[in-house]
Amino acid sequence: MSALSQGAWGTDAPPAAEVQWAYALVAALGYLPAAIEIAAATLRRTGMSAEAYLRKNATHLDPGGPGDEILGVVFGDALESLGEDARGVVQALAVLPAAGVPLEVVAAAAGKPAPSAARPLQLLVHGRLASLDQATQTYRVTPLVRAVACKEVAGDAERWDALHRGAADAMQALLFWTAAVEGRPEAAMRRRVAAEVFAALDIAPFRDGARGADVLARALVDACTVLDLGLPTEVQQRLLDEAARLAGDALPELGARALAALEGTRRAELASKRRGTFGTLRATPAARERGRPGHRDVLRKAVRANAQRAAARSAPVEDDALRGAKELLARGALRLREGALEAAASDCGEALAAFEAAGDGRGQATALLLDGELRRRQGDLAAASRDLERALSVFRAASDRTGEAMGLLARGNLRLDQDDAQGAASDYGCALTLLRACRDRPGEANVLKVRGDLCFREGDLTGAARDYDRALYILEGVEERVLSQLRAPPGGAEERRGSSARAAREILPQAELLRALGCEQTHARTWQARGDLRLRERQTALAARDYGNAILLYRDNGDRRGEAAALKARGDLRRERGALPGAERDYEDALRLFEALGDGAGQAAVLKARADLRCERGDTAGAALDYTRALALFDATGDPVGQTSVKSVLTSISHREDSPRPATAAVPR
C-alpha cells in the first residue's frame, strides 16, 4: 500500500476517499510490486482515481492468475496513455540486450533520430516501464517488463522481424557511439557500457536471415577486432563463433574473417597460459600501466622494435655509403609524406647519386620512383615520366616483379594527372597481375585502393565499391594475422624450426611483419575512401561508420594529418545530418590537430566549416570570428577561392534572417 500511495499521491497513505479502492486495487494486482509501481505511475500521470482505474481494468485482472498476465494488463494500460511512440520505443528496448543502453542506440533500434526517441524514453521512465542510470545515461527495462513487451509483439511476425533488424542496426550504432569519443575522458565509460551490452547479447533470435543476421555478424566481428572493448576471452570467442554462423554461406569473406579472429583469440589464450600475456615481447612496466595486457598499441610498438632488431641482425653487412644512401632515401620519403618537397628533393638527389656510385640497381630504381613522385607533385610531369620509365626498365631487367608493380602503380598515378584514365587503369591492372603472382597481399590492397579511387572519379560507383571492399578484406585479413602474432608471438622452438613451423601457424617472417605493420595508413585511407563513396550513394549512416574506422586507424598509426582530414569529413557529414553537437566536436578535434601540425590550409577549411555550422545554430558572433580567422589563413596560404568565399559570407552574415537550425544528436545506424 505504501508503494501505491507514494507513487500515485506522494503520501505515505492514500487519501481518505481512495482508501477502500486503493486496497481493492492492490489486491486485484496480486500484490505484485512491479504491477503496483506501474499502476501508481499511471494514476499519478493521468489523475485517474483508483476506483476508475479498477473499474476500467476489472474484467482483465485476475488476482489469482499468473503474474505475467496481470503485468500485461497494467503494461498495456500504461502504454495506452503514453502513446504509440512510447510503445514502439519500449518494444525496441525490450529486444535489445538486457543491459544499460544509451539513448542513441535505443533510437537506432527504434528507427528514429535520437531527439525523437528522447521524449518517449522520458515518458517510459516516468511511467516506471524503464529506468535511467544517471551515471552512464543508459536505459534498461526489468526482466518482467521485457518478457511482457516481447510477448505482446511476438505474434506479429513482420513486426518481430523488423524489431530484430533494428536491434542489429543498433549494435552497429553502439560501436559508432563508442568510437566517437576515443581519446576523451568518457571513452572508458563508453567502452564499459558497450562491453556489457555485447556480453548480454542473445544471438539466437537473429539466426533468421530476415532479422539482420548479416548486419549483426559484421558488428560482432568489429566489436572483437576493431575496437578494444576489453571483452573477456570467452565472450569474444562466443561472439566470433556466432558471427561465423550468422555469416554462413551468404557472406564467406566475413565468415572467414570471423574464424580467423576466433583462431587468433584461442592462440592468444593458449600463449598467455603458457608464457604470460606479453609472451616474449619484454614490455616495460610503463607500457603495462598504459593499457591492459594485449593492448594493440603497446604490442605493436614492442613487436616493431623486436622485428627491426631481428631484421638488422639477419641483414647482410653493408658499407657505410650504401647504408647512408638508404637512410637518405628513407628520410626523403618521410619528408615527401610531410609535404616538405624541397628537403625531400635534396635527400632524394643525394641518395640517387650514392646508389649510382655503389652500383646498387634496385636502390637506384627505388630512388627514381621517389624522385618521380616528387616531380609529379611539383607539376613537372615530363621529368616524372622519364624517372618512372628508367625505374621500370631497371626493375624489369632484374626480374623484380614487386618493384615493377610499384613502378606501374606510380606510372598509373602520373597518367591520371595527365588525364589518361584508360592508361592508368591499364597500369593498375598490370600491377595487380604482378602482385598476385608474387602473392604480395599488402601491395595488392594498395593498388586496389587507388583503382577504386579511379572508378570513383570516373563515376563507376559499383567498380569503386568492389575494389574498396576487396582491399578492405585483404587489409582486415593482414590485420588479423598481425594481431594474432602480436598477441601470441612464436616461441623459441618455433623460431628454431624455421619455415615449417611458421607455415603451420601462419607466422609472418620479420620482414613481412614490418611491412604489414606499415599498412595502417593504406587501411585507414581505404576506409575513408569508402566513406566518401557511401556519402556519394547517400548511405550516410554507413559513411559515418567508415569515417569512424578510418579515424581509429589513423590514430593507431599516429597519422595526425590523416586523422584531422577524416574528422573534418565526418564533421561535414554530421552537420549535413543535423547532428550539430557531434559535428562541432569533430571540427574542434580536427582544428587542434591541424594547429599542432602548423597546417594553415587545413585550419582554414575547418574554421570555415565550423563558422557555417555556427551560422546554422544562430551563433553569428562566433561564426564571424571563425570566418575572420579563416580569411587570414586563406590569405597567408594564397588561396584566392577561399578568400572570395569567406569575404562574401562575412559581408552578408549580419543580414541573414534564417532561423537557427535545431541541434540534434543523431547516431548513424
ABEGO torsion letter per residue (X at the ends): XAAAAAAAAGBABBBAAAAAAAAAAAAAAGGBAAAAAAAAAAAAAAGBBAAAAAAAAAAABBAABBAAAAAAAAAAAAAAAAEAAAAAAAAAAAABBBBBBBAAAAAAAAGBBAAAAAAAAAAAAAAGABBBBAAAGBBBBBAAAAAAAAAAAAABAAAAAAAAAAAAAAAAAAAAAAAAABGBAAAAAAAAAAAAAAAABBAAAAABAAAGAAAAAAAAAAAAAABBAGBBAAAAAAAAAAAAAAAEAABAAAAAAAAAAAAAAAAAAAAAAAAEAAEAAGBBAAAAAABBBGBAAAAAAAAAAAAAAAAAAABBBBBAAAAAAAAAAAAAAAAAAAGBAAAAAAAAAAAAAAAAAAGBAAAAAAAAAAAAAAAAAAGBAAAAAAAAAAAAAAAAAAGBAAAAAAAAAAAAAAAAAAGBAAAAAAAAAAAAAAAAAAGBAAAAAAAAAAAAAAAAAAGBAAAAAAAAAAAAAAAAAAAAAAAAAAABBBBAAAAAAEAAAAAAAGBBBAAAAAAAAAAAAAAAAAAAAAAAAAAAAGBAAAAAAAAAAAAAAAAAAGBAAAAAAAAAAAAAAAAAAGBAAAAAAAAAAAAAAAAAAGBAAAAAAAAAAAAAAAAAAGBAAAAAAAAAAAAAAAAAAGBAAAAAAAAAAAAAAAABABBBBBBBBBBBX
